[in-house]
């Protein structure tokens, strides 16, 4: 009798520890359409079985059956998507991993990849879809989506870096304004010697940030390269796919994996989906957008749109007298170079555009350096830093 009491006490102790650690938290169900994979349905089913061994309930949508996996029958890709949406809408699935999904404008996916140099996982915002039709606005909203996704995964204060491409500097300026206005953003720092929040190719490989902000086309290429470089491109083996669609038009959680994804990657995407369901991604994102709006997101983006419209109607201005220009003003977008030069010309400061070792620059004389820098800062071409 004493042994029985000890055994019962041990069981209750395990239950108490499980509740405290969260290991006995409510399980989630993930719907996974399998028809359409370039490697066949068996590849997708293998991923479902792997995820199921981790304690995730998987609903497979296709023509295959396996022990421990619930199957909803569908024999074509379109029917698979219809069945997936039925499961989500009825609350029978908490999230889904699909090989295709028609996200509305305003929604883009946040992928999760592995840095080859360090094995460090980080989020790519964004990888497919369209957060906004304006490039910079899309990257700003992508940054917020990336922060929300990282927080839903359990990272309390994710560091954010911006990939060095067109729109990066304007994105940096807007994110800094939001930060100054009270929206909490932890800036990552490039591992390159000159540092800064603008990340280089080296940082893509090193994983220098928790969230890497990029446009969705570039992010899409990065996911493909980081996922399939070990196989020569035909089979995606590493990472967790293109991630969940995030945006105000999204009411559920749908993640994307490629048709070229292997079973190990799809299993990772299923785990990713389960984490987003448990982390309540949709509501976390809503809270992040509320914080960003309180910090002036709507007004800052509207100001940018008004400025862009004004620049399109401005007449060209004649250049002031030529002088020697040796002072470089960096941190200006390639697409803004001509406008920045014209801005200085209107103020009777001679300037010309160029390309420095870290990107585009505006060149002015040493005598005009401080005045020119202040004018470009006030006009929003250069960050306040």
C-alpha positions as CSV (number, residue, x, y, z in Angstrom):
1,X,0.0,0.0,0.0
2,X,2.9,2.3,0.8
3,X,4.4,1.7,-2.7
4,X,1.0,2.5,-4.3
5,X,0.8,5.8,-2.4
6,X,4.3,6.7,-3.5
7,X,3.5,5.9,-7.1
8,X,0.3,8.0,-7.0
9,X,2.3,10.8,-5.4
10,X,4.9,10.5,-8.1
11,X,2.3,10.7,-10.9
12,X,0.7,13.8,-9.3
13,X,4.2,15.4,-9.0
14,X,4.8,14.8,-12.7
15,X,1.4,16.3,-13.6
16,X,2.2,19.4,-11.4
17,X,5.6,19.8,-13.1
18,X,4.0,19.4,-16.6
19,X,1.4,22.1,-15.8
20,X,4.1,24.4,-14.5
21,X,6.4,23.9,-17.5
22,X,3.6,24.0,-20.1
23,X,4.3,20.5,-21.4
24,X,0.7,19.5,-20.8
25,X,-0.7,22.5,-22.6
26,X,-3.7,22.0,-24.9
27,X,-2.6,20.3,-28.1
28,X,-3.2,22.0,-31.4
29,X,-4.4,20.5,-34.7
30,X,-2.6,21.4,-37.9
31,X,-4.2,20.8,-41.4
32,X,-1.7,19.8,-44.1
33,X,-2.8,19.4,-47.8
34,X,-0.5,16.8,-49.5
35,X,-1.6,16.8,-53.1
36,X,0.8,18.8,-55.4
37,X,4.2,18.1,-53.8
38,X,6.9,17.7,-56.4
39,X,8.2,14.8,-54.3
40,X,4.8,13.1,-54.0
41,X,2.2,12.7,-51.3
42,X,4.4,10.2,-49.4
43,X,6.9,13.0,-48.8
44,X,4.2,15.1,-47.1
45,X,2.8,12.2,-45.1
46,X,6.3,11.4,-43.8
47,X,6.5,15.0,-42.5
48,X,3.1,14.6,-40.8
49,X,4.2,11.4,-39.1
50,X,7.4,13.1,-37.9
51,X,5.4,16.0,-36.5
52,X,2.9,13.6,-34.9
53,X,5.8,11.9,-33.0
54,X,6.4,15.4,-31.4
55,X,2.9,15.4,-30.0
56,X,1.3,17.6,-32.7
57,X,-2.1,16.5,-34.0
58,X,-2.1,16.5,-37.8
59,X,-5.0,16.4,-40.2
60,X,-3.7,15.2,-43.5
61,X,-5.7,16.3,-46.6
62,X,-5.2,14.0,-49.6
63,X,-5.4,10.4,-50.6
64,X,-3.1,8.6,-48.1
65,X,-3.8,7.2,-44.7
66,X,-1.4,6.4,-41.8
67,X,-1.8,5.2,-38.2
68,X,-2.1,8.2,-35.8
69,X,-3.0,10.6,-38.6
70,X,-6.5,11.8,-39.3
71,X,-7.1,11.9,-43.1
72,X,-9.7,14.1,-45.0
73,X,-10.0,12.7,-48.5
74,X,-9.2,15.0,-51.5
75,X,-7.6,14.1,-54.7
76,X,-6.7,17.4,-56.3
77,X,-4.9,20.6,-55.1
78,X,-8.0,22.8,-55.4
79,X,-10.2,20.4,-53.3
80,X,-7.4,20.2,-50.8
81,X,-7.5,23.9,-50.2
82,X,-11.3,23.9,-50.0
83,X,-11.1,21.2,-47.3
84,X,-8.4,23.0,-45.5
85,X,-10.4,26.2,-45.3
86,X,-13.5,24.3,-44.1
87,X,-11.4,22.9,-41.2
88,X,-10.0,26.3,-40.3
89,X,-13.4,28.0,-40.5
90,X,-15.1,25.4,-38.4
91,X,-12.4,25.5,-35.8
92,X,-11.4,21.9,-36.4
93,X,-7.9,23.0,-37.2
94,X,-5.9,25.7,-35.4
95,X,-3.5,26.4,-38.3
96,X,-2.5,24.9,-41.6
97,X,0.6,24.3,-43.8
98,X,-0.1,24.6,-47.5
99,X,2.0,24.6,-50.7
100,X,-0.1,27.4,-52.1
101,X,-2.6,30.0,-50.7
102,X,-4.0,33.2,-52.3
103,X,-3.2,35.8,-49.6
104,X,-5.0,39.1,-50.1
105,X,-3.1,42.4,-50.6
106,X,-2.0,43.5,-47.2
107,X,-0.8,40.1,-46.1
108,X,2.7,38.7,-46.5
109,X,4.5,35.7,-45.0
110,X,7.2,35.7,-42.3
111,X,9.6,32.8,-42.9
112,X,12.0,31.1,-40.5
113,X,15.4,30.0,-41.8
114,X,18.7,28.7,-40.4
115,X,21.9,30.7,-40.8
116,X,24.5,28.4,-42.4
117,X,27.5,29.8,-40.6
118,X,26.1,29.6,-37.0
119,X,23.0,27.3,-37.1
120,X,21.1,30.3,-35.6
121,X,17.4,30.5,-36.6
122,X,15.9,33.8,-37.5
123,X,12.8,35.2,-39.1
124,X,12.6,36.6,-42.7
125,X,10.0,39.4,-43.1
126,X,8.8,38.9,-45.7
127,X,9.0,35.9,-48.1
128,X,5.9,36.0,-50.3
129,X,2.7,38.0,-50.5
130,X,2.3,41.8,-50.5
131,X,2.1,43.7,-47.3
132,X,1.6,47.0,-49.2
133,X,1.9,48.2,-52.8
134,X,4.5,50.8,-51.9
135,X,7.9,49.1,-51.3
136,X,9.0,51.0,-48.2
137,X,5.6,50.8,-46.6
138,X,5.6,47.1,-47.3
139,X,9.0,46.7,-45.6
140,X,7.8,48.8,-42.6
141,X,4.7,46.7,-42.2
142,X,6.9,43.6,-42.7
143,X,9.1,44.6,-39.8
144,X,6.0,44.8,-37.5
145,X,4.8,41.4,-38.8
146,X,8.3,40.0,-38.2
147,X,8.3,41.4,-34.6
148,X,4.9,39.9,-33.9
149,X,5.8,36.5,-35.3
150,X,9.0,36.4,-33.2
151,X,7.1,37.4,-30.1
152,X,4.4,34.7,-30.8
153,X,7.3,32.2,-30.9
154,X,8.5,33.3,-27.4
155,X,11.2,35.9,-28.2
156,X,10.2,38.8,-25.9
157,X,12.3,41.6,-27.5
158,X,13.5,40.5,-30.9
159,X,16.3,42.3,-32.6
160,X,15.5,43.8,-36.0
161,X,17.9,44.3,-38.9
162,X,17.1,45.6,-42.4
163,X,18.7,44.0,-45.5
164,X,20.8,46.4,-47.6
165,X,18.6,46.9,-50.6
166,X,16.4,49.6,-52.2
167,X,14.1,51.0,-49.5
168,X,16.3,50.0,-46.5
169,X,17.3,53.5,-45.5
170,X,13.8,54.9,-45.7
171,X,12.5,51.9,-43.8
172,X,15.2,52.6,-41.2
173,X,14.1,56.2,-40.9
174,X,10.5,55.3,-40.4
175,X,11.2,52.6,-37.8
176,X,13.4,55.0,-35.9
177,X,10.6,57.5,-35.8
178,X,8.3,54.9,-34.5
179,X,10.8,53.9,-31.8
180,X,11.3,57.5,-30.8
181,X,7.5,57.8,-30.5
182,X,7.3,54.9,-28.1
183,X,7.0,51.8,-30.2
184,X,9.6,49.4,-28.8
185,X,12.1,48.2,-31.5
186,X,15.4,46.6,-30.6
187,X,17.9,47.3,-33.4
188,X,20.2,44.6,-34.5
189,X,23.8,45.4,-35.4
190,X,25.6,44.1,-38.5
191,X,28.6,41.9,-37.8
192,X,30.6,44.0,-40.4
193,X,33.1,46.4,-39.0
194,X,31.0,49.5,-39.6
195,X,28.0,47.9,-37.8
196,X,24.6,49.6,-38.1
197,X,21.0,48.3,-38.4
198,X,21.4,47.8,-42.2
199,X,22.4,44.1,-42.7
200,X,24.8,42.8,-45.4
201,X,25.0,39.4,-47.1
202,X,27.4,38.3,-44.4
203,X,24.6,38.8,-41.8
204,X,22.2,36.6,-43.8
205,X,24.7,33.8,-43.4
206,X,25.6,34.6,-39.8
207,X,22.1,35.2,-38.4
208,X,23.1,38.6,-36.9
209,X,19.4,39.4,-36.1
210,X,16.2,37.8,-34.8
211,X,14.2,39.4,-37.6
212,X,15.6,40.3,-41.0
213,X,13.4,42.8,-42.9
214,X,13.4,42.6,-46.7
215,X,11.0,42.9,-49.6
216,X,9.0,39.8,-50.3
217,X,10.7,39.0,-53.7
218,X,14.2,39.1,-52.2
219,X,13.0,37.2,-49.1
220,X,11.5,34.5,-51.4
221,X,14.9,34.1,-53.1
222,X,16.7,33.9,-49.7
223,X,14.3,31.2,-48.4
224,X,14.9,29.1,-51.5
225,X,18.7,29.5,-51.3
226,X,19.0,28.9,-47.6
227,X,16.6,25.9,-47.7
228,X,17.9,24.1,-50.8
229,X,21.6,24.9,-51.1
230,X,22.6,21.5,-49.7
231,X,20.7,19.7,-52.5
232,X,21.7,21.9,-55.4
233,X,18.2,23.4,-55.5
234,X,15.9,20.5,-56.3
235,X,15.0,19.6,-52.7
236,X,14.5,21.9,-49.8
237,X,16.0,20.4,-46.7
238,X,16.8,23.1,-44.1
239,X,14.5,25.6,-42.2
240,X,10.8,25.9,-41.8
241,X,9.5,27.4,-45.0
242,X,7.9,30.6,-46.0
243,X,6.0,31.0,-42.8
244,X,2.6,32.3,-41.8
245,X,0.7,35.0,-43.7
246,X,0.6,38.0,-41.4
247,X,-1.6,41.1,-41.9
248,X,-4.8,42.8,-40.8
249,X,-6.8,41.0,-43.5
250,X,-5.8,37.6,-42.1
251,X,-8.1,36.0,-39.5
252,X,-6.5,32.6,-39.3
253,X,-3.0,31.0,-39.5
254,X,-1.9,29.6,-42.8
255,X,1.8,28.8,-43.4
256,X,3.4,28.2,-46.8
257,X,5.9,25.5,-47.7
258,X,7.2,25.0,-51.2
259,X,6.2,22.2,-53.6
260,X,10.0,21.4,-53.6
261,X,10.1,21.1,-49.8
262,X,11.4,17.8,-48.4
263,X,9.7,16.0,-45.5
264,X,12.1,17.4,-42.9
265,X,11.3,21.0,-43.9
266,X,7.6,20.3,-44.0
267,X,7.8,18.8,-40.5
268,X,9.6,21.9,-39.4
269,X,6.8,24.0,-41.0
270,X,4.2,22.0,-39.0
271,X,6.1,22.7,-35.8
272,X,6.2,26.3,-36.7
273,X,2.5,26.3,-37.3
274,X,1.9,24.7,-33.9
275,X,4.0,27.3,-32.2
276,X,2.1,30.2,-33.9
277,X,-1.2,28.7,-32.9
278,X,-0.1,28.3,-29.3
279,X,1.5,31.7,-29.3
280,X,-1.8,33.3,-30.6
281,X,-0.1,35.0,-33.6
282,X,-3.2,36.8,-34.9
283,X,-3.8,38.6,-31.6
284,X,-0.2,39.3,-31.0
285,X,0.0,41.0,-34.4
286,X,-3.1,43.1,-33.6
287,X,-1.5,44.3,-30.4
288,X,1.7,45.2,-32.3
289,X,-0.2,47.2,-34.8
290,X,-2.1,49.0,-32.1
291,X,1.2,50.0,-30.5
292,X,2.6,51.1,-33.8
293,X,-0.4,53.2,-34.6
294,X,-0.2,54.9,-31.2
295,X,3.4,55.7,-32.1
296,X,2.2,57.5,-35.3
297,X,2.5,54.8,-37.9
298,X,-0.6,56.0,-40.0
299,X,0.6,59.6,-39.9
300,X,4.2,58.8,-40.8
301,X,3.2,56.7,-43.8
302,X,0.7,59.3,-45.0
303,X,3.4,62.0,-44.7
304,X,5.7,59.8,-46.8
305,X,3.0,59.4,-49.5
306,X,2.4,63.1,-49.6
307,X,6.1,63.8,-49.9
308,X,6.4,61.3,-52.8
309,X,3.5,62.9,-54.6
310,X,5.1,66.3,-54.2
311,X,8.4,65.2,-55.5
312,X,6.8,63.9,-58.7
313,X,5.3,67.3,-59.4
314,X,8.5,69.4,-58.5
315,X,10.2,71.0,-61.5
316,X,13.9,70.3,-62.1
317,X,16.2,73.0,-60.9
318,X,19.4,74.2,-62.4
319,X,22.7,73.3,-60.8
320,X,24.7,75.9,-58.8
321,X,28.2,76.7,-59.9
322,X,30.5,73.7,-59.9
323,X,32.9,73.2,-57.0
324,X,35.2,70.5,-55.6
325,X,33.1,68.0,-53.7
326,X,34.8,65.5,-51.4
327,X,32.5,65.1,-48.4
328,X,30.3,62.0,-48.7
329,X,26.7,61.9,-47.2
330,X,25.7,58.2,-47.0
331,X,22.5,56.5,-46.0
332,X,20.4,57.7,-49.0
333,X,18.3,55.4,-51.1
334,X,19.3,54.9,-54.7
335,X,15.9,56.0,-55.9
336,X,16.1,59.2,-53.8
337,X,19.6,60.3,-55.0
338,X,18.4,62.7,-57.7
339,X,15.8,64.2,-55.4
340,X,18.3,64.7,-52.7
341,X,20.7,66.4,-55.1
342,X,17.9,68.6,-56.4
343,X,17.0,69.5,-52.8
344,X,20.5,70.9,-52.2
345,X,20.6,72.7,-55.6
346,X,17.4,74.6,-54.6
347,X,19.3,75.7,-51.5
348,X,22.2,76.9,-53.8
349,X,24.5,74.1,-52.6
350,X,26.4,72.3,-55.4
351,X,26.1,68.5,-55.0
352,X,26.4,65.4,-57.1
353,X,25.5,61.7,-56.6
354,X,28.0,58.9,-56.4
355,X,28.5,55.4,-55.1
356,X,30.6,54.8,-52.0
357,X,31.9,51.6,-50.6
358,X,28.8,51.0,-48.5
359,X,26.2,52.3,-51.0
360,X,24.8,55.5,-52.6
361,X,26.2,58.8,-51.5
362,X,25.7,62.5,-52.2
363,X,28.9,64.5,-52.6
364,X,29.2,68.1,-51.4
365,X,32.1,70.4,-50.5
366,X,33.7,70.2,-47.0
367,X,32.5,73.8,-46.4
368,X,28.8,72.9,-47.1
369,X,28.9,69.5,-45.3
370,X,27.1,70.4,-42.1
371,X,24.5,72.5,-43.8
372,X,23.8,69.9,-46.5
373,X,23.6,67.1,-44.0
374,X,21.1,69.1,-41.9
375,X,18.9,69.9,-44.9
376,X,18.8,66.3,-46.0
377,X,18.0,65.1,-42.5
378,X,15.1,67.5,-42.2
379,X,13.8,66.5,-45.6
380,X,13.9,62.8,-44.5
381,X,16.6,61.6,-46.9
382,X,19.0,60.7,-44.1
383,X,18.4,59.2,-40.7
384,X,18.8,61.5,-37.6
385,X,21.6,59.3,-36.4
